[in-house]
Amino acid sequence: MTTEDRIQELCRFIEAHGDETLTLQVLAERVGLSPFHLQRRFKALVGVTPKEYVEACRVRRLKTSLRSASGVTDAVYEAGFGSSSRVYERADTRLGMTPRQYRRGGEKLQITYTTILTPVGLMMIGATDRGLCFIQFGEDGEALRAMLAAEYPAAGLVPMPDPPHPDFAQWVERLTEHLAGGRSRLELPLDIQATAFQMRVWNYLQTIPYGEVQSYGEVAAGLGEPKSSRAVARACATNRVALVIPCHRVIRGTGEMGGYRWGIARKRTILDRERSFRPKP
């Protein structure tokens, strides 16, 4: 069995046993690798460390439990977290909100938003104080706001003030520069929710070079899951943060554009612009 096969098997084991104590040593012994080698190869193949993958699986389990458990504390322990404090310490990077907020549909969460006209159409940007949580294209500002409200039904939606918060202004500026060809890399903070597999796909998409494309099958193979092309396509389709998570860079193996939630014509235009702005070799 190759190292890649071992790590794929380990991912499945973690997903099934996330409520157990899974230290790096325990995981390394399971696949017959040294902790150092496992850490390095796991990160290279999956895109996150074994510890981050364990926590992502626990958060996914927690999200399910929060909808059905009798209380937050019960859900925390059912998901495999040793204490509620550990969850709250990580809530801003894993849940995008505290467990109680998630249970209540984003209650008390404030999202600032603005709409800007870009070379590829109207774009709405929404952000919490932790990062961007919504970047979508549309034809109408009211329709985009309705989409934002549907995504975060219990959150407070606040139009971007004038002057805007410096962080928000900088995020908008970088997105604008990116679409104008002045910034090939978008390293912006995100405040989004994801399953463990979605996180793997979205992290991988961010490694596809500016102006280049890969097929759904190539992404699946790059994740070490060559039979998961359809799951990769679903992860792309559920992306709520356009451009920063560049799902537009994934196409069909035939070379056809494939799907894009904001329209195939827009996908083609974004790719054409990236190729035209990419430095010539």
Steps between C-alpha positions, in 0.01 A plus 500: 500500500640838401528793739219672309276197550580493869410864541174456309412212732598714799265779388214253491599371845505855643160575350355190667677539837519876549344470845800299625837627623709517184849631568766525231678204660184286491434586136863440402503156660179409320656551157854392589666836450705722727310800640733734309450320169124477549475871581695597189332263253148554638534876463635464145221266386199626693583869535463511880681334790364183664397706803311751283328215316392338828356830620323561168332160528399574858355836400298333225369252759436790738294687242277197459472451877416864562181454298385195697669485841320622810758770559830647381704321768359160404575569134857605581578174679316286246722647228816395685615831647635467853348827617282780373785748547699323227213550258457867577875559464476368144154622407626798303707282266289184476134582552508859384295577811461356846314169538204676662482750214510220245227310685284812480567573134762771547318688775685814616744472211543826309586494132606814318439498127544710191432462130748606234493496123787295356618417147309171531180634650348607829671347804389503864759465775398407854730475800498451875767650722698178443506493121309465176196273514318581176623598152248439224407637160151595387298728279314689772605643837176407673521143375856474627397633840221241510758230432715632786198502732412144401855387574502665845130527597551604862795734449484878501573637153653847495593699186864605492527835682670809363786503571530121512698307757866498384514119478181480296620779271828317443324171417278675245800678351694174459206328333463794261872495420482124441222536246691782329807278462711681756512226762536136400488353852212557739606430856198625689356382834188286469222438750319207342365159594619180338497126535839331521483401133388846386791650689742264325358590158489874566855502637616311192324741262697786650822331382397498131714773338340819374376459143532121501234230524466142616228247438276364774685171460840668539386672818368168634830331419690786659304440819588133489135413429499415127142369508356811662455720189129543564561591864756757384239645264250524787758675719559751220126553461456577871771766507355827631819704465573558133852586384667452839417130469557480123252230399494665155839335434346151497362371170391169349754247382379557144612862517143631525432768759277281716270656758531832678236630737540853364472404133731329251542822300631676812730207575646516149545878525682478834736233364562696180583810703737306725680356199532841338640654820738212577865597443639357179782247545 
